[in-house]
Amino acid sequence: QVQLVESGGGLVQPGGSLRLSCAASGFTFRMYAMSWYRQAPGKERELVATISATARSTNYNDSTKGRFTISRDNAKNTMYLQMNNLKPEDTAVYYCYASWGGNSYWGQGTQVTVSS
């Protein structure tokens, strides 16, 4: 059974930091490119960052570049998103996403709220 379980979300003040985790099981994690997406209320889901299967390549949404860092530990079947200098506009549900060939999987999401 494939599972992607996000954790680490919560309420943080502007300028603060959070670290999201995505624990994967039920598929060969090291073969899959992994991504973080987010969806704010009333908005479409958008790509935040992507990391290749070997972690040699990463890409970021322009709005998060320089503030967010995506990483993965293939030995632990886990992906991370370190988020620094958070802004109110980063408030959203954050989802992890796995893709390889014709297969893709979504997690259930974790809420991140940036507010004073």
C-alpha positions, 0 to 999 in steps of 0.5 A: 500500500502506497503512503505519503505522510506529511508532517511538520506543519503548523502556525508560525509568525512571519519571519519564522521557520518550519521543516516539513517531512514526507515519509514514503512507503509502499514504493521504491522511493529512491527511483522517484522524483519528489516534489512539494506542492501547495494550495492556498484557499481559493487558489490552484495547487502550485509547485513549490519545489522538486528534487530528482531521484538522486538529489542531484537536481532541484528546482524551485518556484520563484516565490520560494527560491532562496527561502525554501530548501528541498532535500531527501534521504533515500535511506530513510524514504523521506523528503524534507522542505526547510522553510525559512523567512516565512511570509503570510502568503506562504499559508497553504496546505502543503502536499508531497508528490512522487512521480516516476514513469507513469506512476504518481502519488499524492500525500494528504497534505499538512497545513502551514499558517503564517500569521502574527 
